[in-house]
Structures are given as C-alpha cells and as structure tokens.
Amino acid sequence: MFLAIRMIIYVLAVPLATYIGGTFDPETGNLTINIDSLLNVGGGLAVVATTFASSRWAKVKGWAT
C-alpha cells in the first residue's frame, strides 16, 4: 500500500521538476536562468527526499514499502 502512495507522489512531482528555463546569449556569454524554475526543481527534489525518508520510517515501523 505504501509503495502505491509513493508512486502517486512521484507522478505528481514530475511536473515540478521537468522545466528549467534558461537562455544563453552567445554575444555576451551570459546564461540567464529563471529562479522560479529552479524553485520548481527544488520542490521536486524535496518531494523525492520526503518520500524516501517516509519509506525508511515505514520500514522501521515494520510496514511494507
């Protein structure tokens, strides 16, 4: 059961981590990255870390992961 919940959370986290908007200006050599996109990636990483930690907690409690 817990594995199914984790898989649902992963599916919901995919949109958070899929887009990093950046533009490169070859004339100046500047790479501009949108901060909002990085926050989305950070949110996706937070979800992955949380689901991993919760699975370890469930394993300690004796639940099936």
N, CA, C and O atoms as CSV, one atom per row, in Angstrom:
chain,resi,resn,atom,element,x,y,z
A,1,MET,N,N,0.819,-1.197,0.000
A,1,MET,CA,C,0.000,0.000,0.000
A,1,MET,C,C,0.868,1.269,0.000
A,1,MET,O,O,0.617,2.220,-0.739
A,2,PHE,N,N,1.880,1.244,0.842
A,2,PHE,CA,C,2.732,2.423,0.943
A,2,PHE,C,C,3.474,2.676,-0.366
A,2,PHE,O,O,3.713,3.825,-0.737
A,3,LEU,N,N,3.840,1.597,-1.067
A,3,LEU,CA,C,4.515,1.760,-2.350
A,3,LEU,C,C,3.605,2.453,-3.353
A,3,LEU,O,O,4.064,3.297,-4.123
A,4,ALA,N,N,2.333,2.114,-3.356
A,4,ALA,CA,C,1.386,2.759,-4.265
A,4,ALA,C,C,1.277,4.255,-3.969
A,4,ALA,O,O,1.209,5.072,-4.887
A,5,ILE,N,N,1.261,4.600,-2.704
A,5,ILE,CA,C,1.201,6.014,-2.319
A,5,ILE,C,C,2.455,6.738,-2.796
A,5,ILE,O,O,2.371,7.855,-3.306
A,6,ARG,N,N,3.613,6.107,-2.634
A,6,ARG,CA,C,4.862,6.724,-3.094
A,6,ARG,C,C,4.858,6.934,-4.598
A,6,ARG,O,O,5.308,7.977,-5.073
A,7,MET,N,N,4.365,5.977,-5.347
A,7,MET,CA,C,4.333,6.102,-6.804
A,7,MET,C,C,3.406,7.238,-7.233
A,7,MET,O,O,3.711,7.957,-8.185
A,8,ILE,N,N,2.296,7.403,-6.553
A,8,ILE,CA,C,1.392,8.518,-6.860
A,8,ILE,C,C,2.087,9.846,-6.585
A,8,ILE,O,O,1.960,10.788,-7.367
A,9,ILE,N,N,2.816,9.923,-5.485
A,9,ILE,CA,C,3.531,11.158,-5.151
A,9,ILE,C,C,4.595,11.451,-6.207
A,9,ILE,O,O,4.773,12.605,-6.598
A,10,TYR,N,N,5.303,10.422,-6.674
A,10,TYR,CA,C,6.312,10.634,-7.722
A,10,TYR,C,C,5.675,11.173,-8.999
A,10,TYR,O,O,6.210,12.085,-9.630
A,11,VAL,N,N,4.535,10.606,-9.375
A,11,VAL,CA,C,3.858,11.071,-10.587
A,11,VAL,C,C,3.455,12.534,-10.446
A,11,VAL,O,O,3.572,13.302,-11.401
A,12,LEU,N,N,2.990,12.921,-9.280
A,12,LEU,CA,C,2.598,14.310,-9.063
A,12,LEU,C,C,3.803,15.241,-9.006
A,12,LEU,O,O,3.676,16.433,-9.285
A,13,ALA,N,N,4.972,14.711,-8.648
A,13,ALA,CA,C,6.171,15.538,-8.538
A,13,ALA,C,C,6.840,15.793,-9.881
A,13,ALA,O,O,7.642,16.719,-10.001
A,14,VAL,N,N,6.527,14.997,-10.881
A,14,VAL,CA,C,7.188,15.140,-12.182
A,14,VAL,C,C,7.019,16.535,-12.772
A,14,VAL,O,O,8.007,17.103,-13.239
A,15,PRO,N,N,5.809,17.123,-12.777
A,15,PRO,CA,C,5.688,18.469,-13.351
A,15,PRO,C,C,6.534,19.512,-12.628
A,15,PRO,O,O,6.923,20.515,-13.226
A,16,LEU,N,N,6.822,19.287,-11.356
A,16,LEU,CA,C,7.628,20.255,-10.613
A,16,LEU,C,C,9.078,20.276,-11.076
A,16,LEU,O,O,9.742,21.311,-11.019
A,17,ALA,N,N,9.562,19.130,-11.533
A,17,ALA,CA,C,10.988,19.020,-11.827
A,17,ALA,C,C,11.327,18.955,-13.309
A,17,ALA,O,O,12.475,18.675,-13.655
A,18,THR,N,N,10.380,19.200,-14.184
A,18,THR,CA,C,10.646,18.997,-15.603
A,18,THR,C,C,11.130,20.232,-16.347
A,18,THR,O,O,11.702,20.105,-17.430
A,19,TYR,N,N,10.919,21.408,-15.803
A,19,TYR,CA,C,11.202,22.602,-16.587
A,19,TYR,C,C,12.251,23.472,-15.915
A,19,TYR,O,O,12.058,23.941,-14.794
A,20,ILE,N,N,13.342,23.680,-16.597
A,20,ILE,CA,C,14.334,24.664,-16.166
A,20,ILE,C,C,14.479,25.636,-17.316
A,20,ILE,O,O,15.039,25.291,-18.357
A,21,GLY,N,N,13.977,26.852,-17.138
A,21,GLY,CA,C,14.028,27.840,-18.203
A,21,GLY,C,C,15.332,28.609,-18.151
A,21,GLY,O,O,15.666,29.208,-17.128
A,22,GLY,N,N,16.044,28.596,-19.213
A,22,GLY,CA,C,17.290,29.333,-19.271
A,22,GLY,C,C,17.551,29.817,-20.679
A,22,GLY,O,O,17.177,29.170,-21.656
A,23,THR,N,N,18.201,30.969,-20.769
A,23,THR,CA,C,18.564,31.493,-22.080
A,23,THR,C,C,20.060,31.812,-22.085
A,23,THR,O,O,20.604,32.338,-21.114
A,24,PHE,N,N,20.697,31.485,-23.184
A,24,PHE,CA,C,22.117,31.767,-23.335
A,24,PHE,C,C,22.301,32.811,-24.415
A,24,PHE,O,O,21.805,32.663,-25.532
A,25,ASP,N,N,23.018,33.866,-24.071
A,25,ASP,CA,C,23.327,34.927,-25.029
A,25,ASP,C,C,24.762,34.711,-25.512
A,25,ASP,O,O,25.704,34.976,-24.766
A,26,PRO,N,N,24.944,34.233,-26.749
A,26,PRO,CA,C,26.293,33.928,-27.222
A,26,PRO,C,C,27.188,35.153,-27.372
A,26,PRO,O,O,28.411,35.035,-27.300
A,27,GLU,N,N,26.602,36.316,-27.576
A,27,GLU,CA,C,27.423,37.520,-27.747
A,27,GLU,C,C,28.114,37.914,-26.453
A,27,GLU,O,O,29.286,38.291,-26.462
A,28,THR,N,N,27.400,37.830,-25.352
A,28,THR,CA,C,27.980,38.227,-24.066
A,28,THR,C,C,28.470,37.040,-23.256
A,28,THR,O,O,29.239,37.207,-22.309
A,29,GLY,N,N,28.027,35.831,-23.623
A,29,GLY,CA,C,28.423,34.643,-22.871
A,29,GLY,C,C,27.651,34.472,-21.580
A,29,GLY,O,O,28.080,33.727,-20.699
A,30,ASN,N,N,26.510,35.154,-21.447
A,30,ASN,CA,C,25.720,35.077,-20.223
A,30,ASN,C,C,24.657,33.993,-20.330
A,30,ASN,O,O,23.981,33.853,-21.349
A,31,LEU,N,N,24.531,33.238,-19.263
A,31,LEU,CA,C,23.456,32.263,-19.135
A,31,LEU,C,C,22.496,32.784,-18.079
A,31,LEU,O,O,22.878,32.985,-16.927
A,32,THR,N,N,21.253,32.999,-18.476
A,32,THR,CA,C,20.235,33.519,-17.567
A,32,THR,C,C,19.261,32.397,-17.256
A,32,THR,O,O,18.675,31.801,-18.159
A,33,ILE,N,N,19.093,32.109,-15.957
A,33,ILE,CA,C,18.195,31.051,-15.518
A,33,ILE,C,C,17.090,31.673,-14.685
A,33,ILE,O,O,17.343,32.489,-13.798
A,34,ASN,N,N,15.873,31.280,-14.980
A,34,ASN,CA,C,14.719,31.777,-14.251
A,34,ASN,C,C,14.690,31.150,-12.849
A,34,ASN,O,O,14.689,29.926,-12.721
A,35,ILE,N,N,14.666,31.970,-11.819
A,35,ILE,CA,C,14.675,31.490,-10.435
A,35,ILE,C,C,13.428,30.667,-10.131
A,35,ILE,O,O,13.504,29.692,-9.382
A,36,ASP,N,N,12.296,31.038,-10.692
A,36,ASP,CA,C,11.062,30.284,-10.440
A,36,ASP,C,C,11.210,28.837,-10.895
A,36,ASP,O,O,10.695,27.927,-10.245
A,37,SER,N,N,11.897,28.620,-11.991
A,37,SER,CA,C,12.117,27.258,-12.475
A,37,SER,C,C,12.984,26.465,-11.508
A,37,SER,O,O,12.731,25.287,-11.258
A,38,LEU,N,N,13.996,27.110,-10.974
A,38,LEU,CA,C,14.849,26.425,-10.003
A,38,LEU,C,C,14.071,26.075,-8.736
A,38,LEU,O,O,14.314,25.035,-8.124
A,39,LEU,N,N,13.149,26.932,-8.346
A,39,LEU,CA,C,12.315,26.624,-7.189
A,39,LEU,C,C,11.440,25.403,-7.462
A,39,LEU,O,O,11.204,24.601,-6.558
A,40,ASN,N,N,10.963,25.253,-8.679
A,40,ASN,CA,C,10.182,24.070,-9.040
A,40,ASN,C,C,11.026,22.809,-8.941
A,40,ASN,O,O,10.563,21.787,-8.435
A,41,VAL,N,N,12.248,22.875,-9.416
A,41,VAL,CA,C,13.137,21.724,-9.328
A,41,VAL,C,C,13.415,21.404,-7.864
A,41,VAL,O,O,13.426,20.239,-7.468
A,42,GLY,N,N,13.640,22.441,-7.065
A,42,GLY,CA,C,13.853,22.240,-5.629
A,42,GLY,C,C,12.647,21.582,-4.974
A,42,GLY,O,O,12.797,20.740,-4.089
A,43,GLY,N,N,11.461,21.966,-5.406
A,43,GLY,CA,C,10.251,21.337,-4.883
A,43,GLY,C,C,10.182,19.865,-5.251
A,43,GLY,O,O,9.802,19.029,-4.431
A,44,GLY,N,N,10.548,19.552,-6.482
A,44,GLY,CA,C,10.583,18.151,-6.899
A,44,GLY,C,C,11.582,17.337,-6.104
A,44,GLY,O,O,11.300,16.205,-5.710
A,45,LEU,N,N,12.754,17.915,-5.867
A,45,LEU,CA,C,13.762,17.223,-5.065
A,45,LEU,C,C,13.290,17.045,-3.625
A,45,LEU,O,O,13.575,16.023,-3.001
A,46,ALA,N,N,12.573,18.027,-3.098
A,46,ALA,CA,C,12.037,17.913,-1.743
A,46,ALA,C,C,11.021,16.777,-1.651
A,46,ALA,O,O,10.979,16.060,-0.651
A,47,VAL,N,N,10.213,16.615,-2.680
A,47,VAL,CA,C,9.230,15.523,-2.690
A,47,VAL,C,C,9.943,14.176,-2.720
A,47,VAL,O,O,9.567,13.260,-1.989
A,48,VAL,N,N,10.961,14.049,-3.551
A,48,VAL,CA,C,11.712,12.796,-3.622
A,48,VAL,C,C,12.359,12.489,-2.274
A,48,VAL,O,O,12.294,11.354,-1.802
A,49,ALA,N,N,12.976,13.479,-1.659
A,49,ALA,CA,C,13.613,13.273,-0.356
A,49,ALA,C,C,12.586,12.896,0.708
A,49,ALA,O,O,12.848,12.043,1.555
A,50,THR,N,N,11.428,13.528,0.661
A,50,THR,CA,C,10.385,13.240,1.645
A,50,THR,C,C,9.849,11.826,1.477
A,50,THR,O,O,9.654,11.118,2.465
A,51,THR,N,N,9.609,11.410,0.245
A,51,THR,CA,C,9.108,10.053,0.045
A,51,THR,C,C,10.152,9.011,0.435
A,51,THR,O,O,9.809,7.951,0.959
A,52,PHE,N,N,11.423,9.309,0.182
A,52,PHE,CA,C,12.475,8.383,0.598
A,52,PHE,C,C,12.515,8.284,2.122
A,52,PHE,O,O,12.572,7.186,2.676
A,53,ALA,N,N,12.485,9.425,2.791
A,53,ALA,CA,C,12.518,9.420,4.255
A,53,ALA,C,C,11.294,8.722,4.837
A,53,ALA,O,O,11.403,7.992,5.822
A,54,SER,N,N,10.141,8.944,4.237
A,54,SER,CA,C,8.937,8.297,4.751
A,54,SER,C,C,8.981,6.782,4.523
A,54,SER,O,O,8.454,6.020,5.334
A,55,SER,N,N,9.601,6.345,3.435
A,55,SER,CA,C,9.713,4.898,3.217
A,55,SER,C,C,10.654,4.271,4.239
A,55,SER,O,O,10.416,3.154,4.700
A,56,ARG,N,N,11.719,4.981,4.594
A,56,ARG,CA,C,12.621,4.466,5.632
A,56,ARG,C,C,11.890,4.401,6.977
A,56,ARG,O,O,12.067,3.449,7.737
A,57,TRP,N,N,11.078,5.405,7.265
A,57,TRP,CA,C,10.308,5.429,8.511
A,57,TRP,C,C,9.304,4.274,8.533
A,57,TRP,O,O,9.131,3.616,9.558
A,58,ALA,N,N,8.647,4.034,7.399
A,58,ALA,CA,C,7.688,2.927,7.309
A,58,ALA,C,C,8.389,1.590,7.505
A,58,ALA,O,O,7.847,0.682,8.135
A,59,LYS,N,N,9.594,1.473,6.963
A,59,LYS,CA,C,10.342,0.219,7.126
A,59,LYS,C,C,10.702,0.000,8.583
A,59,LYS,O,O,10.634,-1.128,9.071
A,60,VAL,N,N,11.084,1.055,9.287
A,60,VAL,CA,C,11.397,0.947,10.699
A,60,VAL,C,C,10.170,0.502,11.498
A,60,VAL,O,O,10.281,-0.280,12.442
A,61,LYS,N,N,9.008,1.008,11.106
A,61,LYS,CA,C,7.756,0.647,11.786
A,61,LYS,C,C,7.300,-0.775,11.436
A,61,LYS,O,O,6.398,-1.309,12.081
A,62,GLY,N,N,7.908,-1.379,10.434
A,62,GLY,CA,C,7.546,-2.729,10.061
A,62,GLY,C,C,6.514,-2.799,8.949
A,62,GLY,O,O,6.005,-3.879,8.647
A,63,TRP,N,N,6.201,-1.680,8.345
A,63,TRP,CA,C,5.242,-1.675,7.248
A,63,TRP,C,C,5.934,-2.073,5.960
A,63,TRP,O,O,7.145,-1.895,5.824
A,64,ALA,N,N,5.188,-2.603,5.026
A,64,ALA,CA,C,5.750,-2.978,3.727
A,64,ALA,C,C,5.917,-1.729,2.870
A,64,ALA,O,O,5.003,-0.912,2.756
A,65,THR,N,N,7.093,-1.593,2.272
A,65,THR,CA,C,7.317,-0.457,1.374
A,65,THR,C,C,7.460,-0.979,-0.029
A,65,THR,O,O,7.656,-0.199,-0.961
